[in-house]
Amino acid sequence: MLQTPDPYLDTWMGREALAEAMIPVIGRLYRENNVVVSIHGRSLTNKSTMHILKAHRFARRISGDELALEETAPLLNILAKLDLGSAAIDIARLHQKFRDEGNEADLEEFLRAELAGILGRRGDGDGTGTDVVLYGFGRIGRLLARLLIEKASGGNGLRLRAVVVRRGSDNDLAKRASLLRRDSIHGPFDGTIRIDDHANTITANGVQIQIIYSDDPAAIDYTAYGINNALVVDNTGRWRDAEGLSQHLRSRGVARVLLTAPGEGDLKNIVHGINHRTIEDTDRIISAASCTTNAITPVLKAIHERFGVVHGHVETIHSYTNDQNLIDNFHKGDRRGRSAPLNMVITETGAAEAAAKALPELLGKLTGSSIRVPTPDVSLAILHLGLENATTKDAVNNFLREMSLHSGLRKQIDYIDSPEVVSSDFVGSRRTGIVDGLATVSTDRNLVLYVWYDNEFGYSCQVVRVMEQMAGVHRPSLPATDIVEEAMSVLATWAPA
């Protein structure tokens, strides 16, 4: 008996075939041209067929319609024929711009005009980049390694060259490689890892990482390993001020230092998307602030510029960290000696004050506190805000949704309004803070926002963005948009109720 064709399955299989055919094209653009292809900021490089299909589906949140693979596939094939230089190309925005403006030209003619600035530039800057040393290889250090390996292409950009640790055992190298390969929260490493005991190296997806054993940040000769003018990323948290961190600058081959913790004293605390343009070539040591500061500051900036923040309190429901004890034991900090997996622990946080450092207009307006809870990753910030202008829940949510999709903060702010999401759904989020729209409470001039954040991975993505800013190695984003004008347009869209 003949089976009746299933039109839904046939359509799905046809879309799968188109997505599968895109993978080698996207791969060649990345390897040969150092071009990263994305859909509304969702990278397609080194991604699966299903990821490509989901990214096309995601486009409906921006344009109202699912992006058709039948239209993006020809666009990609033309890009692959062009002699392009390094860039981050958003094919969804290119496609939309062609539909809006380019109907009188054929697609290739439109793409040549739109991408004129990188035509004929393939190979520009090959072999150049910034050497990176990770000082410490804990939770953040290993996630930074994964991100830097993921972004490696042709020796350009940020080049992970070395990791500095204190030797923990005779088989230290194998254990370090195993921790990079397997992660209980973020899953297995996507690729292959090899170790060389004789050379003390880990090679991950072709990126050779020198493992250097030292407990003195001032006594390492990085030039002996061919590392020069390096950016050292200190993940240890042992030193928080300029004096302590300046020890790195006494080692040969080091040019700059980035701290992955809140900086003390006069150190610049940088939240990418907020004040990253204040980084100057003369800055030798800066801080990437904390995970919580990075999560809340973009949302606070958006709300303050639209509705005005008079005062506020930030309560963070934070997953436990390595600083706490598995079972009750001595700890120099109050309460942190009690068992992390068994208790909620009230503790202090400097996130509110640090947010005001990045946003001086909020200085003196914010307070903060924190509760550590028995989850291993993903935290929640609750923002209790008093506003200058009265508003409604719908107005705030619509505004923040638009900011997450169309503004200059779209790499930092995400928005969700599902009634079923819980903390584990946000493991691996590359956005710094995700506004939970259904939890928003607005009464006249009083506003309560709930902001989820992956305090490990989301923060690490922000750190890499700061590193790229420091090194000046970020790819141009195309099609070009006036982010300031776009953001101001969004700000003007939503009038207070």
C-alpha positions in Angstrom: 0.0 0.0 0.0 1.4 3.4 -1.0 1.9 5.9 1.8 0.4 9.3 1.4 3.1 12.0 1.2 3.4 14.1 4.3 3.6 17.7 3.0 4.8 19.1 6.4 7.7 16.6 6.6 8.6 17.1 3.0 8.8 20.8 3.5 10.9 20.3 6.7 13.3 18.0 4.9 13.7 20.5 2.0 14.6 23.2 4.5 17.1 20.9 6.2 18.8 20.2 2.9 19.1 24.0 2.3 20.6 24.5 5.8 23.0 21.6 5.3 24.2 23.1 2.0 24.9 26.4 3.8 27.4 24.9 6.3 30.4 24.5 4.0 29.8 27.9 2.4 29.7 29.5 5.9 32.8 27.5 6.8 34.8 28.7 3.7 33.8 32.3 4.4 35.2 32.0 7.9 38.4 30.1 7.1 39.3 31.9 3.8 38.0 35.4 4.4 37.7 35.7 8.2 34.0 36.5 7.7 31.6 35.6 10.5 28.0 35.1 9.2 25.1 35.8 11.5 21.3 36.3 11.6 20.4 39.2 13.8 23.6 38.7 15.9 23.2 34.9 16.1 26.4 33.5 14.6 26.1 30.7 12.1 29.9 29.9 12.1 30.7 26.3 13.1 27.0 25.7 13.9 24.7 22.7 13.2 21.9 22.4 10.7 19.4 22.7 13.5 21.1 25.9 14.8 20.8 27.4 11.3 17.1 26.5 11.1 16.4 27.9 14.5 18.3 31.2 13.7 16.1 31.6 10.6 13.0 31.0 12.8 14.3 33.5 15.3 14.1 36.3 12.7 10.3 36.5 13.1 10.9 38.3 16.4 12.4 41.2 14.5 10.6 41.3 11.1 7.4 39.4 12.0 8.2 36.7 9.4 10.5 33.7 9.5 13.6 34.2 7.4 13.3 32.0 4.2 16.3 29.8 3.5 15.3 29.9 -0.2 16.3 33.6 -0.1 19.4 33.5 2.2 21.0 30.6 0.4 21.5 32.5 -2.9 22.8 35.5 -0.9 25.4 33.3 0.9 26.5 31.7 -2.4 27.2 35.2 -3.9 29.1 36.2 -0.8 31.3 33.2 -1.2 32.2 34.3 -4.7 33.2 37.8 -3.7 36.8 38.6 -2.6 35.8 39.8 0.8 38.0 41.0 3.7 37.4 40.3 7.4 33.9 41.3 8.6 30.9 40.3 10.6 28.1 40.0 8.1 24.4 39.8 9.2 22.6 38.1 6.3 19.2 38.8 7.8 19.9 42.6 7.8 21.4 42.4 4.3 18.4 40.5 3.0 16.0 43.0 4.6 17.9 46.0 3.2 17.8 44.4 -0.2 14.1 44.0 0.0 13.6 47.6 1.2 16.1 49.4 -1.0 17.6 47.1 -3.7 14.7 45.9 -5.7 15.8 47.7 -8.8 19.2 46.0 -8.7 20.0 42.3 -9.0 21.3 40.7 -5.7 25.0 40.5 -6.7 25.0 44.2 -7.8 23.4 45.2 -4.5 25.9 43.1 -2.4 28.9 44.6 -4.2 27.7 48.1 -3.5 26.8 47.3 0.2 30.1 45.5 0.9 32.3 47.8 -1.2 34.5 48.6 1.8 35.7 45.0 2.2 35.7 44.0 -1.5 39.2 42.9 -2.6 40.5 42.9 0.9 40.8 39.2 1.5 44.0 38.5 3.4 44.5 42.0 4.8 46.1 41.7 8.1 46.8 37.9 7.8 49.0 36.8 10.6 48.5 39.9 12.7 46.6 40.0 15.9 47.1 40.3 19.7 48.7 37.6 21.8 46.6 36.6 24.8 47.7 35.0 28.1 45.2 33.7 30.6 46.6 34.0 34.1 44.6 31.4 35.9 42.5 28.6 34.5 39.4 28.4 36.6 35.7 28.8 35.7 36.1 32.0 33.8 39.6 31.2 32.4 38.4 28.0 30.8 35.3 29.6 29.3 37.4 32.4 27.9 39.6 29.7 26.4 36.6 28.1 24.7 35.5 31.4 23.3 38.9 32.4 22.0 39.4 29.0 20.4 36.0 29.4 18.8 36.9 32.8 17.4 40.4 31.8 16.1 40.8 32.3 12.4 43.9 32.8 10.3 45.9 34.2 13.1 43.9 37.4 13.2 42.2 39.0 16.2 42.8 37.6 19.7 45.3 34.7 19.7 45.3 32.6 22.8 49.0 31.7 23.3 49.4 30.7 26.9 47.9 29.8 30.2 49.7 30.4 33.5 48.9 28.2 36.5 50.5 26.8 39.6 51.4 23.1 39.2 48.9 21.0 41.1 50.2 17.5 40.5 52.5 15.4 38.5 49.8 14.9 35.8 48.8 18.5 35.9 48.7 19.0 32.2 46.3 16.1 31.6 44.0 17.3 34.3 44.0 20.9 32.9 43.1 19.5 29.4 40.4 17.3 30.9 38.8 20.3 32.7 38.8 22.1 29.3 37.3 19.1 27.6 34.5 18.3 30.0 32.4 20.8 32.0 29.5 19.7 34.3 27.5 22.9 33.5 28.5 23.9 30.0 28.9 20.5 28.5 31.8 19.0 26.4 34.3 21.0 24.4 33.2 21.3 20.8 36.2 19.9 19.0 39.4 18.0 19.6 42.1 18.4 22.3 45.6 17.0 22.3 48.4 17.4 24.9 52.2 17.3 24.6 53.8 16.5 27.9 57.3 17.2 26.6 56.4 20.7 25.4 53.8 21.4 28.0 51.2 22.4 25.4 47.5 21.8 24.9 46.3 22.0 21.3 42.6 22.6 20.9 41.1 22.8 17.4 44.5 23.7 16.1 45.2 26.4 18.7 48.4 25.6 20.5 48.3 26.8 24.1 51.6 26.9 26.1 51.0 25.9 29.7 53.4 27.9 32.0 53.9 27.0 35.6 54.5 30.0 37.8 53.3 31.6 41.0 55.0 35.0 40.4 53.3 37.2 37.8 56.4 39.4 37.6 58.9 36.7 36.8 57.8 35.2 33.5 59.7 35.7 30.2 56.8 35.3 27.7 59.1 36.3 24.8 60.9 33.0 25.4 57.7 31.4 24.0 57.4 33.8 21.1 54.8 35.9 22.9 55.1 39.6 22.5 53.0 42.7 23.5 50.5 40.4 25.1 47.2 41.1 26.8 47.3 39.2 30.1 43.8 38.4 31.4 44.0 37.9 35.2 41.3 35.4 36.3 42.6 34.7 39.7 41.1 37.6 41.6 44.2 37.7 43.9 44.9 41.3 43.0 42.2 43.9 42.4 44.2 47.2 42.4 46.7 48.8 40.0 49.6 48.0 42.3 49.0 44.3 42.5 48.1 43.9 38.9 51.1 45.9 37.7 53.2 42.9 38.6 52.2 41.4 35.3 53.7 44.4 33.4 57.1 43.6 34.9 57.2 40.3 32.9 58.8 40.4 29.5 56.3 40.4 26.6 53.4 41.9 28.4 51.7 45.1 27.2 48.3 45.3 29.0 46.3 43.7 31.7 42.6 43.0 32.1 41.1 41.9 35.4 38.0 39.7 35.4 36.7 41.0 38.7 35.7 44.4 40.0 38.7 46.7 40.1 39.6 48.8 43.2 40.9 52.3 43.5 41.1 54.3 40.2 41.0 51.3 37.9 38.5 51.7 35.0 35.6 49.3 35.4 34.4 48.6 31.9 31.0 47.2 30.9 31.0 46.6 27.2 28.1 48.4 25.5 28.1 51.1 28.2 31.6 52.7 28.6 33.9 50.6 26.5 34.7 53.6 24.3 36.5 55.2 27.3 39.3 52.7 26.9 42.4 54.5 25.7 45.6 53.3 24.2 47.4 54.6 27.3 45.4 52.3 29.6 47.7 49.6 30.8 45.4 48.0 33.4 41.6 47.9 33.4 38.8 45.8 34.9 35.9 44.1 33.2 33.8 44.6 36.4 31.7 41.7 37.8 29.1 39.4 36.2 26.3 41.1 38.1 27.5 44.6 37.1 27.6 43.5 33.5 24.1 42.0 33.8 22.3 45.0 35.3 24.1 48.1 33.9 22.8 47.9 30.3 19.2 47.5 31.6 19.6 50.3 34.1 21.0 52.5 31.3 18.1 51.8 29.0 15.5 52.5 31.8 17.3 55.6 33.1 17.5 57.2 29.6 13.8 56.5 28.9 12.0 56.8 32.2 14.6 58.3 34.6 15.8 56.4 37.7 15.5 58.4 40.9 16.6 55.6 43.3 16.8 51.8 43.3 17.8 48.7 45.1 19.4 45.7 43.4 18.9 42.3 45.0 20.9 39.4 43.3 19.9 35.8 43.7 23.3 34.4 42.9 24.4 30.9 42.2 27.1 29.6 44.5 30.8 29.9 43.5 34.1 28.2 44.2 34.7 30.8 46.9 32.2 29.0 49.1 32.5 25.7 51.0 30.8 22.4 50.0 30.2 21.7 53.7 30.5 23.9 56.8 34.1 25.0 57.3 36.1 28.1 58.2 35.8 31.1 55.8 37.2 34.5 56.4 33.9 36.0 55.1 30.7 36.2 57.1 28.3 33.3 56.4 30.3 32.0 53.4 31.7 29.2 55.5 28.4 27.5 55.6 27.6 24.8 53.1 26.8 26.3 49.7 24.8 23.4 48.2 22.6 23.2 51.3 21.8 26.9 52.2 20.7 30.2 51.0 23.4 32.6 52.2 23.0 36.3 52.6 26.2 38.1 51.5 27.4 41.5 50.3 27.7 42.7 46.7 29.4 45.8 45.2 27.4 45.5 42.0 25.2 48.5 42.6 28.2 50.8 43.3 30.1 49.3 40.4 27.1 50.0 38.1 27.3 53.7 39.1 31.0 53.7 38.2 30.0 52.7 34.7 27.0 55.0 34.7 28.0 58.1 36.8 24.5 59.5 36.4 23.3 56.8 38.9 26.0 57.7 41.5 24.4 57.6 45.0 21.1 56.4 43.7 21.5 52.6 44.0 22.0 50.1 46.9 22.6 46.4 46.6 22.5 43.1 48.5 22.9 39.4 47.5 21.7 35.9 48.4 23.8 32.9 47.3 21.6 30.0 46.5 22.1 26.2 45.8 22.4 26.3 42.0 25.7 26.0 40.2 25.1 28.6 37.5 22.7 31.3 36.3 21.7 34.1 38.6 18.8 36.5 38.9 18.9 40.3 39.6 15.8 41.9 40.9 15.8 45.7 40.3 13.5 47.8 42.5 13.4 51.2 40.8 11.8 54.5 41.6 11.2 56.4 38.4 10.9 60.1 37.4 8.2 59.3 34.9 5.2 57.0 35.5 4.8 54.1 33.1 3.1 50.7 32.7 4.2 47.1 32.5 3.4 46.9 28.8 5.2 50.1 28.0 8.4 49.0 29.8 8.3 45.5 28.4 7.7 46.7 24.8 10.6 49.2 25.2 13.0 46.6 26.6 12.0 44.1 23.9 12.8 46.7 21.2 16.1 47.5 22.9 17.1 43.8 22.8 16.4 43.6 19.1 17.3 46.9 17.5 19.5 49.1 19.8 23.2 49.4 20.4 22.7 47.3 23.5 21.3 44.2 21.6 24.5 42.3 22.4 23.9 42.9 26.1 20.1 42.9 26.7 17.8 40.0 25.8 14.1 39.7 26.5 11.8 36.7 27.0 8.1 36.4 27.9 7.7 32.7 28.3 5.6 31.5 31.3 7.7 28.3 31.6 11.4 29.4 31.7 13.6 28.7 34.7 17.2 29.4 35.5 18.7 26.4 33.7 17.2 27.6 30.4 19.7 30.4 30.4 22.9 28.4 30.7 25.1 29.4 27.8 23.4 32.6 27.0 25.7 35.1 25.3 23.6 38.1 26.3 24.6 39.7 29.5 21.1 40.0 31.0 17.8 38.6 30.0 14.7 40.6 31.0 11.8 38.3 32.1 8.9 40.3 30.9 6.1 38.3 32.6 7.7 39.0 36.0 7.8 42.8 35.4 5.8 44.8 38.0 5.0 48.5 37.3 2.9 50.7 39.5 2.9 54.4 38.6 6.5 55.4 39.3 7.6 52.1 40.9 9.1 49.5 38.8 10.4 46.0 39.5 12.4 44.1 36.8 13.7 40.5 36.9 16.9 40.0 34.9 18.4 36.5 34.4 22.1 36.1 33.6 24.6 33.3 33.1 27.1 34.6 35.6 29.8 32.4 34.0 29.3 32.3 30.2 27.4 35.5 29.6 30.0 37.4 31.6 32.9 35.7 29.7 31.3 36.9 26.4 31.5 40.4 27.8 35.1 40.0 28.8 36.0 38.9 25.3 34.2 42.0 23.9 36.4 44.2 26.2 39.5 42.3 25.1 38.6 43.0 21.4 38.1 46.7 22.3 41.5 46.9 24.1 43.3 45.1 21.2 41.4 47.0 18.4 40.8 43.7 16.6 37.0 43.6 16.3 35.6 43.0 12.8 33.6 45.6 11.0 29.9 44.9 11.2 27.9 44.9 8.0 25.5 46.1 6.8 26.6 49.3 8.4 24.0 50.9 10.8 24.1 54.1 12.8 23.8 52.5 16.2 23.4 55.8 18.0 20.7 57.0 15.7 19.0 53.5 15.9 19.1 53.5 19.7 17.7 57.0 20.0 14.9 56.0 17.6 14.0 53.2 19.9 14.2 55.5 23.0 11.8 57.8 21.3 9.3 55.1 20.4 7.8 54.4 23.8 6.1 57.4 25.5 5.4 57.2 29.2 1.9 56.3 30.1 
